[in-house]
Amino acid sequence: MARRYDSRTTIFSPEGRLYQIEYAMEAISHAGTVLGVLAKDGVVLAAEKKVTGKLLDLSSAKDGGYGGSGEKIYLLNSNVIGGVAGLTADANSLINFARTAAQRHLLTYNEDIPVELLAQRLCDMKQGYTQFGGLRPFGVSLLYAGYDPHYHFQLYHSDPSGNYSGWKATCIGANNGTAQSLLKQEYKDDIEVKDAIGLVLRTMSKTMDSTTLGSEKLEFAVLTLDEVTKQPKAKIYKPAEINALLLAEGLMKKDEDTEMKAA
């Protein structure tokens, strides 16, 4: 009698694989791209928005804000921004967990949570969902862009298995292989935020499935140090600011309909 090794997260196949984890990873590989680059004076995150449409009410997004106005980039703590690829509903649950863990650490120790510790907290939870029966893994990968006084600016990636790793530049979601190749060619260890912004936008323009590149398809965030207070400062860009960045980099593409009308 054949045994279904993909029916439970806790059952290893004869080859030692957990198929449910692999299915979750496959779901993420079809999700909107999220890209992060670590610079010596900050971290840059960009994400492709998949939920678009002319009837979608984006009035709240125009005001900006730290998560809630977007679907891919969120503020996890005052010193950590998160970018998500995969099932957004699963991501919302993990984001709430991360924010609670960060605030609990702040209450206990009177200091912001170290970036790697926050990644560990989420990964401990995600690993539990690969081990106990009756549960399925979270179908989401996260990028954590953060700063702490111990290791300064950091960029981490975690996946549904509970693994996490630190990166200088990385990409999750659709077309991540292409993006990784481009980043390998262009990334430099002494890159600054202003150059990292250009690198991220150029890479996104080559890897996104969309024919147009504008604020309706893109989310963008930068974490730097405040020049006066020397504290981490997170900036999640508003749509108008994203369009201004794209114009400055010469990457703003007109919509095909608009081009036809102009002709």
C-alpha positions in Angstrom: 0.0 0.0 0.0 1.4 3.4 -1.1 1.9 5.9 1.6 1.4 9.7 1.0 4.5 11.4 2.4 3.0 14.8 1.6 -0.1 14.5 3.7 1.5 15.6 7.0 4.4 18.0 7.7 5.8 15.5 10.2 6.3 12.5 7.8 9.7 12.2 6.1 9.8 10.6 2.7 12.2 7.6 2.1 14.7 10.1 0.6 14.6 12.2 3.8 12.5 15.0 2.4 9.6 17.0 3.8 7.4 17.6 0.8 5.1 20.1 2.5 8.1 22.4 3.0 9.0 22.0 -0.6 5.5 22.8 -1.7 5.6 26.0 0.5 8.9 27.0 -1.1 7.4 26.5 -4.6 4.4 28.8 -3.7 6.9 31.5 -2.7 8.8 31.1 -6.0 5.6 32.3 -7.8 5.0 35.3 -5.5 5.9 38.9 -6.1 9.6 39.7 -6.0 11.2 41.2 -2.9 14.7 42.4 -3.1 17.1 43.6 -0.4 20.6 45.2 -0.6 22.9 45.9 2.4 24.9 49.1 2.1 27.6 50.4 4.5 25.3 53.2 5.7 21.8 51.5 5.4 19.6 48.8 4.0 17.3 49.1 0.9 14.2 47.0 0.3 11.9 46.9 -2.7 8.9 44.7 -3.5 6.7 44.0 -6.4 3.0 44.5 -5.7 0.8 41.8 -7.2 -2.6 43.1 -6.1 -3.4 45.8 -8.7 -6.5 47.0 -10.4 -8.3 50.1 -11.5 -11.1 49.6 -9.0 -8.8 49.0 -6.0 -9.1 51.8 -3.4 -5.5 53.0 -2.8 -6.5 56.3 -1.0 -5.0 55.2 2.3 -1.7 54.2 0.6 -1.2 57.8 -0.6 -0.6 58.9 3.0 2.2 56.4 3.4 2.6 55.0 6.9 4.5 52.1 8.3 2.8 49.0 7.0 -1.0 48.7 6.5 -1.0 50.9 3.4 1.0 48.2 1.5 1.0 44.5 1.1 4.7 43.6 1.0 6.8 45.8 3.2 6.1 46.4 6.9 7.7 48.0 9.9 8.4 45.2 12.5 10.1 47.5 15.0 11.7 50.9 15.0 14.9 49.3 13.9 13.7 46.5 11.6 11.7 46.5 8.3 10.3 43.3 6.9 9.6 42.4 3.3 7.4 39.3 2.6 6.9 37.0 -0.4 4.3 34.3 -0.5 0.8 34.1 1.1 0.1 37.6 2.5 -2.5 36.2 5.0 0.3 33.9 6.5 2.6 36.9 6.5 0.2 39.0 8.5 0.2 36.4 11.3 4.0 36.3 11.3 4.3 40.1 11.3 2.0 40.4 14.3 4.1 37.8 16.1 7.3 39.6 15.2 6.0 43.0 16.4 4.8 41.4 19.7 8.2 39.7 20.2 10.0 43.0 19.6 7.8 44.9 22.0 8.2 42.2 24.6 12.0 42.5 24.3 11.8 46.3 24.6 9.6 46.0 27.8 12.0 43.4 29.4 15.4 44.9 28.5 14.6 48.5 27.7 16.4 48.3 24.3 15.4 47.4 20.7 15.6 43.8 19.9 18.8 42.7 18.0 17.9 42.0 14.3 19.2 38.4 14.3 17.3 37.6 17.6 14.1 38.7 16.0 14.8 36.5 13.0 15.5 33.6 15.4 12.2 34.2 17.2 10.2 33.9 14.0 12.2 30.9 12.8 11.6 29.0 16.1 7.9 29.5 15.5 8.1 28.5 11.8 10.2 25.4 12.6 7.5 24.2 15.0 5.0 24.2 12.1 7.2 21.7 10.3 7.4 19.2 13.2 4.0 18.9 14.9 1.0 17.0 13.3 -2.1 18.7 12.0 -0.3 21.9 11.0 1.0 23.2 7.6 4.1 25.4 7.2 3.7 29.1 6.7 3.8 29.8 3.0 5.9 32.9 3.2 9.6 33.9 3.2 10.7 37.1 4.8 13.6 39.6 4.4 14.6 41.4 7.6 16.4 44.7 7.1 17.6 46.1 10.4 20.1 47.9 12.6 21.5 47.2 16.1 24.5 48.5 18.0 26.1 45.1 18.0 26.4 44.3 14.3 25.1 47.6 12.8 23.2 47.2 9.5 22.1 43.7 8.7 20.0 41.8 6.1 18.5 38.4 6.9 16.3 35.9 4.9 14.1 33.2 6.5 12.1 30.5 4.7 9.2 28.2 5.8 11.5 25.5 7.1 12.8 27.8 9.9 16.2 28.3 8.3 17.6 31.8 8.2 20.8 33.3 6.8 22.5 36.7 6.6 23.1 38.3 3.2 24.8 41.3 1.5 22.2 41.3 -1.2 19.4 38.8 -1.9 16.0 38.3 -3.6 13.0 36.1 -2.8 9.9 35.4 -4.9 9.5 35.1 -8.7 12.6 35.5 -10.9 14.9 35.4 -7.9 17.6 33.5 -9.8 17.8 36.3 -12.4 18.0 38.9 -9.7 20.7 37.1 -7.8 22.8 36.9 -11.0 22.5 40.6 -11.6 23.3 41.4 -7.9 26.4 39.2 -8.0 27.7 41.2 -11.0 27.0 44.7 -9.7 27.2 44.5 -5.9 30.2 46.1 -4.2 31.1 45.7 -0.5 31.6 49.5 0.0 28.3 50.5 -1.7 26.4 53.4 -0.2 22.6 53.8 0.2 22.3 56.2 -2.7 24.0 53.7 -5.1 22.1 50.8 -3.5 18.8 52.5 -4.3 19.8 52.7 -8.0 21.0 49.0 -8.0 17.8 47.8 -6.4 15.5 49.7 -8.9 17.6 48.6 -11.9 17.4 45.0 -10.8 13.7 45.2 -10.1 13.1 46.7 -13.6 14.8 43.7 -15.2 13.1 41.0 -13.1 9.5 42.2 -12.6 6.9 40.5 -14.8 5.2 43.8 -15.4 5.8 45.8 -18.5 5.4 49.1 -16.5 7.4 50.2 -13.5 5.5 52.7 -11.2 4.3 53.2 -7.7 1.2 51.1 -8.3 3.5 48.0 -8.9 6.3 48.8 -6.5 6.9 49.2 -2.7 10.1 50.7 -1.5 11.8 51.2 1.9 15.1 52.4 3.3 16.6 52.0 6.8 19.4 54.5 7.7 20.8 56.2 10.8 19.4 59.6 11.8 22.3 62.0 11.5 21.3 63.9 14.7 20.2 61.1 17.1 22.3 58.3 15.6 19.2 56.1 15.9 17.8 53.8 13.1 15.3 55.6 10.9 12.9 53.6 8.7 11.4 55.2 5.7 8.6 53.5 3.8 8.2 55.5 0.6 4.8 57.0 -0.5 3.7 56.4 -4.1 4.7 60.0 -5.2 8.2 59.5 -3.7 8.6 56.1 -5.5 7.7 57.8 -8.8 10.2 60.5 -8.2 12.9 57.9 -7.5 12.1 56.1 -10.7 12.2 59.3 -12.7 15.6 60.2 -11.2 16.9 56.8 -12.3 15.3 57.0 -15.7 13.2 53.9 -15.1 9.7 55.3 -15.1 7.8 53.5 -17.8 4.6 54.9 -19.2 1.6 52.7 -19.3 0.9 51.2 -22.8 -2.6 52.8 -23.0 -1.2 56.2 -22.2 1.5 55.8 -24.9 -1.2 54.9 -27.5 -3.3 57.9 -26.6 -0.3 60.2 -26.9 0.5 58.8 -30.3 
